[in-house]
Amino acid sequence: SERARASGIRRLRRHRWSDTSPDKMQKAKKQKCSPAVDGLVKQCLGALKVLKKSSLAPPFSEPVDWKALNIPTYPKMIKHPMDLGTVEKRLLAGKYATTADFTADVNLVWDNAQFFNTEGSEIYDAATELRELFEAQMSGVPDGPLSDSGGGGSSGATLGGDELAQCKAVLREIRKKDIADPFLTPVDWKALGIPDYPTVIKRPMDLGTVSTQLDAGHYSSVRQVAADVALVWNNAMTYNIDGSWIYQSASKLKTFSDQKFSPLLGANDDAGDQPTELTFEMKTQLNHDANLLSSKDLYGMVGIVEGSCKKALDQTNASEVEIDIDTLDLQTFLKCEKYVQECLARQKKKSK
C-alpha cells in the first residue's frame, strides 16, 4: 500500500497524477512560462538530458558528498559547489534569468572538478569530455530569458541596482591588490610562449573581461559574476604548478574574493532561491523525508499543518490523521519542509 501508518498517524498521502509517465511528470515540475521562454528551457533541458545519459555523468549528477568520500579539504577549496542535479532543479524552478546564467552554473560543475582534481585524473578528464559535450549541445542555443519574471529574484534579465553596485565594488577591491596585475587582462599565451594554454584552459577569463561584461549588462545574477571571478583563479591554479608565484597569488585572491562575494551570494540566495510555486519534485522529496520521521516528530508536523493550513488535514478517521501534500499552501509547505529537515538532522546527530 502507498499509505504507511505509525502510532495513529497515517503518513503523508502521496500526491496523485492522472498520468505518471516521464513526459507528464516533467511537465508537471516545470514552471508555467511564455512559449518563447518555454522553448529555451526545453533546449537547456535537452542539453542536460544528453549529459546525464553519458557514462561519465554520475559523479557530476549530485552534490559532492565530501564526508563520504573522505575529502575534508573539498569545502575549503570549493566555495561554490554545483552539480547537474542542482542545475536541473534551478532550471525547472525558474531560477535562471537567462541561458547565460544556466551555462555558467553547468560550467561551474566542470571548473570545480578540474580545480579540485589533478590534471590527468579520471574525474578531471571526465569533466573535460563533458564540458566539450555540453558546449556542442549549447552551440545553437541563443542567449535569452529562461524565466518570464527574470528568475533568481532578479528584477529583470540584467543585474542592476544595489547588486550591480556591490559587484562592481568587489571587483574594484580585487583589482587594487598588488598581486592582481597578472589577472587584469586575458592571458597572452602566444607572447608568453605557452602554446598549450588554450588546450588546457577551455574557458579563459580575466578580471578586465569580467568588468567589461558587468558594465555591458552581460550578467543577470551575483552568482554568475562570482562564478566568472572564481574561474580566473581556477584557471591560474589549474595551469600553473602548486607553489609557483602565480599559483600562490591566485590562491590568495581566491580566498579574498570568496570572502567578499559570500555575503552577496547569501543575500541573493535568501531572496532568489525562495520558491514561488510548489513542484512535483519538492512534494516528492517532502513525502520521502517525512516518512523517515519518528511518530513523535510526525505529531509535530501535524501541529504545524493544523495551525496554518487545516484544510490539508483529513481527520475523517478518528484513529488517524492524514496530511494531503497537494492541499498545502506554499508557506505551510516551507514550514513543514524546514521542520522535517531539522528533525532528520537531530536523528542523524543522535545516531552518531
Phi, psi and omega per residue, in radians:
S1 nan 2.589 3.130
E2 -1.310 -0.271 -3.042
R3 -1.827 2.057 3.100
A4 -1.750 2.500 -3.108
R5 -2.026 2.558 3.104
A6 -2.668 2.104 3.067
S7 0.820 0.834 3.037
G8 1.468 -0.109 3.126
I9 -1.966 2.126 3.049
R10 -1.393 2.204 -3.050
R11 -1.190 3.111 -2.918
L12 -0.936 2.332 3.072
R13 -1.260 2.211 3.136
R14 -1.171 2.383 3.126
H15 -1.219 2.468 -3.008
R16 -1.844 2.537 3.088
W17 -2.204 2.412 -3.128
S18 -1.174 -0.481 3.098
D19 -2.415 2.028 -3.083
T20 -1.812 0.455 3.071
S21 -1.195 2.712 -3.122
P22 -0.934 -0.727 -3.120
D23 -1.109 -0.747 3.140
K24 -1.165 -0.720 -3.141
M25 -1.125 -0.672 3.119
Q26 -1.097 -0.725 3.119
K27 -1.145 -0.657 -3.111
A28 -1.148 -0.528 -3.078
K29 -1.421 -0.400 -3.019
K30 -1.348 2.589 3.066
Q31 -1.257 2.574 3.071
K32 -1.275 2.332 -3.127
C33 -2.697 3.013 -3.107
S34 -1.205 2.798 -3.135
P35 -0.975 -0.698 -3.120
A36 -1.123 -0.807 3.126
V37 -1.150 -0.746 -3.122
D38 -1.032 -0.652 3.129
G39 -1.104 -0.751 3.124
L40 -1.201 -0.689 3.114
V41 -1.059 -0.737 3.138
K42 -1.110 -0.665 3.112
Q43 -1.142 -0.714 3.116
C44 -1.168 -0.697 3.086
L45 -1.120 -0.633 3.106
G46 -1.105 -0.709 3.111
A47 -1.124 -0.720 3.105
L48 -1.123 -0.666 -3.132
K49 -1.081 -0.732 3.120
V50 -1.121 -0.749 3.126
L51 -1.064 -0.809 -3.054
K52 -1.189 -0.383 3.107
K53 -1.350 -0.313 -3.125
S54 -1.179 2.500 3.107
S55 -1.178 -0.257 -3.130
L56 -1.534 -0.167 -2.969
A57 -1.290 -0.574 -3.016
P58 -0.806 -0.776 -3.122
P59 -1.134 -0.283 -3.080
F60 -1.859 0.025 -2.997
S61 -1.506 -0.241 3.127
E62 -2.544 2.867 -3.102
P63 -0.968 2.510 3.115
V64 -1.160 2.100 3.113
D65 -1.556 1.408 -3.012
W66 -1.141 -0.433 3.097
K67 -1.224 -0.836 3.139
A68 -1.131 -0.602 -3.125
L69 -1.465 -0.092 3.125
N70 1.017 0.849 3.064
I71 -2.186 1.308 -3.065
P72 -1.089 -0.292 3.134
T73 -1.393 -0.208 -3.056
Y74 -0.997 -0.921 -3.126
P75 -1.162 -0.332 3.094
K76 -1.368 -0.590 -3.116
M77 -1.567 -0.617 -3.096
I78 -1.852 1.751 -3.066
K79 -1.486 -0.334 -3.125
H80 -2.243 1.272 -3.128
P81 -1.114 2.623 3.133
M82 -2.714 2.611 3.107
D83 -2.568 2.864 -3.054
L84 -1.157 -0.574 3.102
G85 -1.116 -0.748 3.109
T86 -1.143 -0.699 3.112
V87 -1.041 -0.779 -3.125
E88 -1.104 -0.732 3.113
K89 -1.064 -0.787 -3.123
R90 -1.148 -0.665 3.137
L91 -1.139 -0.821 -3.125
L92 -1.175 -0.496 -3.139
A93 -1.523 0.033 3.107
G94 1.289 0.540 -3.095
K95 -1.504 -0.214 3.117
Y96 -1.714 2.232 3.136
A97 -1.299 -0.677 -3.087
T98 -2.425 2.950 3.073
T99 -1.128 -0.473 3.103
A100 -1.131 -0.682 3.079
D101 -1.072 -0.813 3.136
F102 -1.046 -0.842 -3.126
T103 -1.072 -0.686 -3.133
A104 -1.069 -0.716 -3.133
D105 -1.241 -0.670 3.097
V106 -1.119 -0.771 3.135
N107 -1.155 -0.475 3.084
L108 -1.112 -0.549 3.083
V109 -1.039 -0.840 -3.128
W110 -1.221 -0.721 -3.125
D111 -1.034 -0.782 3.139
N112 -1.086 -0.785 -3.117
A113 -1.089 -0.716 -3.099
Q114 -1.370 -0.403 3.090
F115 -1.334 -0.702 -3.071
F116 -1.404 -0.623 -3.069
N117 -1.710 2.629 -3.094
T118 -1.317 2.581 3.113
E119 -1.055 2.334 -3.125
G120 1.689 -0.205 3.103
S121 -1.307 2.829 -3.095
E122 -1.039 -0.760 -3.089
I123 -1.246 -0.619 3.103
Y124 -1.098 -0.834 -3.124
D125 -1.165 -0.614 3.103
A126 -1.122 -0.714 3.113
A127 -1.091 -0.674 3.115
T128 -1.084 -0.827 -3.129
E129 -1.135 -0.733 -3.130
L130 -1.212 -0.587 3.063
R131 -1.053 -0.794 -3.141
E132 -1.140 -0.676 3.104
L133 -1.118 -0.744 3.140
F134 -1.137 -0.754 3.132
E135 -1.068 -0.656 3.119
A136 -1.157 -0.704 -3.127
Q137 -1.188 -0.573 -3.076
M138 -1.640 -0.017 -3.051
S139 -1.042 -0.563 -3.130
G140 -1.780 0.152 -3.131
V141 -1.654 2.064 -3.110
P142 -1.297 2.728 3.048
D143 -1.296 2.238 -3.109
G144 -2.933 3.098 -3.081
P145 -1.264 2.461 3.076
L146 -1.951 0.059 3.118
S147 -2.653 2.328 3.129
D148 -1.122 -0.448 -3.112
S149 -1.610 0.008 -3.135
G150 1.680 -0.257 3.063
G151 1.178 2.785 3.001
G152 0.933 0.361 3.100
G153 1.434 0.029 -3.122
S154 -1.342 2.629 -3.126
S155 -1.372 -0.158 3.121
G156 -2.987 -2.931 -3.099
A157 -1.314 -0.271 -3.106
T158 -2.043 2.402 3.101
L159 -1.076 2.359 -3.114
G160 -2.676 -3.056 3.073
G161 1.085 -2.487 -3.098
D162 -1.078 -0.661 -3.111
E163 -1.095 -0.737 3.117
L164 -1.114 -0.800 -3.136
A165 -1.086 -0.692 -3.135
Q166 -1.185 -0.712 3.110
C167 -1.118 -0.720 3.113
K168 -1.121 -0.679 3.134
A169 -1.121 -0.728 3.117
V170 -1.111 -0.759 3.132
L171 -1.090 -0.695 3.114
R172 -1.073 -0.743 3.130
E173 -1.087 -0.737 -3.127
I174 -1.142 -0.777 -3.070
R175 -1.191 -0.388 3.132
K176 -1.330 -0.286 -3.128
K177 -1.125 2.401 -3.119
D178 -1.015 -0.614 -3.075
I179 -1.471 0.076 -3.080
A180 -1.483 -0.229 -3.037
D181 -0.886 -0.768 -3.105
P182 -1.165 -0.211 -3.045
F183 -1.871 0.107 -3.070
L184 -1.420 -0.406 -3.111
T185 -2.298 2.835 3.134
P186 -1.019 2.551 3.107
V187 -1.156 2.089 3.108
D188 -1.571 1.420 -3.022
W189 -1.148 -0.455 3.099
K190 -1.210 -0.820 -3.139
A191 -1.153 -0.578 -3.122
L192 -1.439 -0.132 3.121
G193 1.187 0.696 3.117
I194 -2.184 1.309 -3.043
P195 -1.114 -0.303 -3.135
D196 -1.477 -0.081 -3.084
Y197 -0.977 -0.893 -3.136
P198 -1.168 -0.304 3.085
T199 -1.372 -0.703 -3.132
V200 -1.389 -0.757 -3.095
I201 -1.767 1.831 -3.055
K202 -1.409 -0.463 -3.127
R203 -2.243 1.439 3.125
P204 -1.125 2.589 3.124
M205 -2.706 2.606 3.096
D206 -2.564 2.865 -3.053
L207 -1.158 -0.568 3.116
G208 -1.130 -0.728 3.114
T209 -1.135 -0.720 3.110
V210 -1.056 -0.804 -3.138
S211 -1.081 -0.752 3.139
T212 -1.091 -0.787 -3.138
Q213 -1.173 -0.594 3.106
L214 -1.152 -0.760 3.116
D215 -1.151 -0.544 -3.092
A216 -1.480 -0.004 3.124
G217 1.347 0.438 -3.116
H218 -1.246 -0.548 -3.063
Y219 -1.621 2.553 3.132
S220 -2.097 0.024 3.100
S221 -2.713 2.719 3.081
V222 -1.087 -0.659 -3.129
R223 -0.996 -0.697 -3.102
Q224 -1.209 -0.691 3.096
V225 -1.113 -0.844 -3.129
A226 -1.046 -0.647 -3.131
A227 -1.148 -0.711 3.132
D228 -1.220 -0.657 3.093
V229 -1.135 -0.748 3.114
A230 -1.091 -0.577 3.137
L231 -1.112 -0.580 3.104
V232 -1.016 -0.860 -3.106
W233 -1.250 -0.715 -3.132
N234 -1.063 -0.722 3.111
N235 -1.076 -0.797 -3.109
A236 -1.112 -0.694 -3.099
M237 -1.385 -0.345 3.073
T238 -1.369 -0.750 -3.050
Y239 -1.401 -0.647 -3.064
N240 -1.657 2.619 -3.078
I241 -1.283 2.565 3.100
D242 -1.020 2.245 3.137
G243 1.797 -0.314 3.104
S244 -1.221 2.757 -3.082
W245 -1.099 -0.625 -3.126
I246 -1.238 -0.636 3.093
Y247 -1.127 -0.809 -3.123
Q248 -1.132 -0.671 3.102
S249 -1.116 -0.779 3.127
A250 -1.097 -0.689 3.140
S251 -1.092 -0.773 3.133
K252 -1.143 -0.743 -3.137
L253 -1.223 -0.552 3.079
K254 -1.100 -0.813 3.121
T255 -1.055 -0.760 -3.131
F256 -1.120 -0.830 -3.105
S257 -1.190 -0.621 3.085
D258 -1.060 -0.729 3.126
Q259 -1.118 -0.656 -3.105
K260 -1.312 -0.674 -3.097
F261 -1.436 -0.398 -3.059
S262 -0.929 -0.884 3.133
P263 -1.149 -0.539 3.119
L264 -1.213 -0.718 3.122
L265 -1.192 -0.625 3.113
G266 -1.115 -0.784 3.130
A267 -1.166 -0.674 3.138
N268 -1.151 -0.710 3.140
D269 -1.199 -0.672 3.130
D270 -1.051 -0.674 -3.112
A271 -1.523 -0.691 -2.995
G272 -1.500 -0.474 -3.072
D273 -1.628 0.060 3.075
Q274 -1.230 2.022 -3.102
P275 -1.121 2.564 3.115
T276 -1.877 -0.129 -3.119
E277 -2.677 2.444 3.138
L278 -1.369 2.317 -3.140
T279 -1.847 2.862 3.078
F280 -0.970 -0.754 -3.097
E281 -1.116 -0.722 3.133
M282 -1.094 -0.750 -3.133
K283 -1.171 -0.722 3.122
T284 -1.087 -0.723 -3.120
Q285 -1.149 -0.750 3.128
L286 -1.116 -0.729 3.114
N287 -1.006 -0.791 -3.140
H288 -1.136 -0.845 -3.073
D289 -1.150 -0.705 -3.099
A290 -1.143 -0.530 3.122
N291 -1.286 -0.048 3.059
L292 -1.663 -0.108 -3.078
L293 -1.322 2.735 3.027
S294 -1.325 2.896 3.132
S295 -1.046 -0.698 -3.131
K296 -1.087 -0.780 3.139
D297 -1.182 -0.572 3.093
L298 -1.103 -0.667 3.076
Y299 -1.052 -0.681 3.117
G300 -1.087 -0.671 3.121
M301 -1.180 -0.695 3.080
V302 -1.032 -0.687 3.133
G303 -1.082 -0.679 3.116
I304 -1.105 -0.815 -3.116
V305 -1.147 -0.719 -3.134
E306 -1.092 -0.584 -3.095
G307 -1.386 -0.461 -3.050
S308 -2.221 -0.235 3.121
C309 -2.672 1.165 -3.004
K310 -1.089 -0.431 -3.105
K311 -1.138 -0.316 -3.132
A312 -1.446 -0.063 3.118
L313 -1.669 2.328 3.060
D314 -1.922 1.871 -3.092
Q315 -2.010 0.483 -3.121
T316 -1.160 -0.469 3.085
N317 -1.702 2.072 -3.048
A318 -1.111 -0.409 -3.057
S319 -1.598 -0.118 -3.124
E320 -2.696 2.763 -3.139
V321 -2.110 2.437 -3.130
E322 -2.141 2.370 3.077
I323 -1.808 2.174 3.107
D324 -1.678 1.868 -3.093
I325 -1.017 -0.684 -3.076
D326 -1.113 -0.372 -3.097
T327 -1.586 -0.222 -3.134
L328 -1.134 2.378 3.019
D329 -1.382 2.944 -3.034
L330 -1.015 -0.863 -3.064
Q331 -1.134 -0.706 3.107
T332 -1.157 -0.710 3.102
F333 -1.010 -0.804 -3.115
L334 -1.148 -0.634 3.077
K335 -1.096 -0.785 3.134
C336 -1.115 -0.741 -3.130
E337 -1.046 -0.802 3.124
K338 -1.113 -0.772 -3.138
Y339 -1.060 -0.795 -3.113
V340 -1.086 -0.756 3.140
Q341 -1.106 -0.673 3.107
E342 -1.138 -0.706 3.116
C343 -1.126 -0.763 -3.132
L344 -1.156 -0.626 3.107
A345 -1.119 -0.688 3.109
R346 -1.148 -0.726 3.123
Q347 -1.059 -0.757 -3.123
K348 -1.135 -0.680 3.137
K349 -1.145 -0.703 -3.135
K350 -1.182 -0.543 -3.073
S351 -1.329 -0.238 -3.118
K352 -1.371 nan nan
